[in-house]
């Protein structure tokens, strides 16, 4: 939906949702990919699957393409994680990876689950999966611009915006 489109990813607890909320608060067009684009499906074919598996957390590729093609906004931020991101990552002008240490990731998951016990990470097996994904970085873009997401949220978003400005000047 933007003339410029940016992907913001990272492991669970890195701050993707919080960054998206802050961007929206500041008046930017930001999409909660994990809420608005995600479903359970085969990462290669896109065919919907039953049940929940982290490796089947994917985004609707055609929806992503349509949003990227729409140029009603100066910039659109796509925030969240997707196991099929290789199918559409080349559509983005900027890719950012929010990075936190494991302790911060798990603490944030605990805080989120305290507010909503049904949220991801509340069950022991989900916590183990989150820790594994943190270690392996599976499902996280490898060549994104690393953003230290342990900083206060205003600083994290300021750094993303600064990086975009720098990339536009190049």
Rosetta blueprint (number, residue, H / E / L):
1 X L
2 X E
3 X E
4 X E
5 X E
6 X E
7 X E
8 X E
9 X E
10 X E
11 X L
12 X L
13 X L
14 X L
15 X L
16 X H
17 X H
18 X H
19 X H
20 X H
21 X H
22 X H
23 X H
24 X H
25 X H
26 X L
27 X L
28 X L
29 X E
30 X E
31 X E
32 X E
33 X H
34 X H
35 X H
36 X H
37 X L
38 X E
39 X E
40 X E
41 X E
42 X L
43 X L
44 X L
45 X L
46 X L
47 X L
48 X E
49 X L
50 X L
51 X L
52 X L
53 X L
54 X H
55 X H
56 X H
57 X E
58 X E
59 X E
60 X L
61 X H
62 X H
63 X H
64 X H
65 X H
66 X H
67 X H
68 X H
69 X H
70 X L
71 X L
72 X L
73 X E
74 X E
75 X E
76 X E
77 X E
78 X E
79 X E
80 X L
81 X L
82 X L
83 X L
84 X L
85 X H
86 X H
87 X H
88 X L
89 X H
90 X H
91 X H
92 X L
93 X L
94 X E
95 X E
96 X E
97 X E
98 X E
99 X E
100 X L
101 X L
102 X H
103 X H
104 X H
105 X H
106 X H
107 X H
108 X H
109 X H
110 X H
111 X H
112 X H
113 X H
114 X H
115 X H
116 X L
117 X L
118 X L
119 X L
120 X L
121 X L
122 X L
123 X L
124 X H
125 X H
126 X H
127 X H
128 X H
129 X H
130 X H
131 X H
132 X H
133 X H
134 X H
135 X H
136 X H
137 X L
138 X L
139 X L
140 X L
141 X L
142 X L
143 X L
144 X L
145 X E
146 X E
147 X E
148 X E
149 X L
150 X L
151 X L
152 X L
153 X H
154 X H
155 X H
156 X H
157 X H
158 X H
159 X H
160 X H
161 X H
162 X H
163 X H
164 X H
165 X H
166 X H
167 X H
168 X H
169 X H
170 X L
